[in-house]
Amino acid sequence: MYTQLEQRGMAEPPITITTLRKMKQQGQPIACLTAYDASFAALVDAAQADLVLVGDSLGMVVQGHDTTVPVTVADIVYHSRAVARGLRRAFLVADMPFMSYTTPRQALENSVRIMQKGGAMMIKLEAGDDQVDIVRHLARHDIPVCAHVGLKPQSVHKIGGFKVQGREPDQAKQMVESAKRLQDAGADIVLLECVPNEVGQATTEALEVPVIGIGAGPDVDGQILVLYDILDITQGRTPRFVKNFQQGHDSPLAALQAYVRAVKDRTYPAPEHCFS
Ligand code: KIV
């Protein structure tokens, strides 16, 4: 657990929230991926991804559900603990599952569990104006928070599917303002999913904290994708923003290195991976 913090003598020090903030300030793209077990975490780390997320997408890609809704705190703790063992350099973030942060008190209890038992360094929760007080409560207790805005997959049954968000100017404006309120309440990172390029750019310009996009266009501070999608393990239809990095590479490590390179040199995402 926390192997990253034991590597102080390493030539390349572990990534911290300070590193990520500096990367934003210096305009260096942040390469992020999901992982769910120690072996893949070690590969993602070897490929020099800066941030690894134990996403509740594990409900779909590992457990075989249609949505992320069935994932529990115990599932996240189990997978996060495994991923933490595989990492040396990358910053570890873990998801708060559906209904695990309905009140500030419940959110704090579950964050503590995920950090203490799962080894996560930051928790991510799907957020809007209704979660501002929760984020503030967590920040007051020194829990690092990533606020996930835009398309919120845990709300899939409420919004009627996995759809692009923020296409209407009013909705886009509200989304940027809400992200700003979450930052002001103490969110350390904002993750923005499935929005037109302009919303990605406006959010990134409006915020001081790093903005990580998934289907949010090229003008954000970093990119994240689901590991199994980029390794071509996911069967069937994948979202528009997914690129198969396994194609043309003879090992998973080579594919992951190609992804990190493409994020760093901004060749990913290309126009065909973006929404307008
Ligand atoms: O659960 C997940 O994998 C996510 C994505 C944004 C990467 O939240």
Residues whose N, C-alpha, C, O or C-beta is under 5 A from the ligand:
A	BS01	KIV	T34 G55 D56 S57 I214 I224 L225
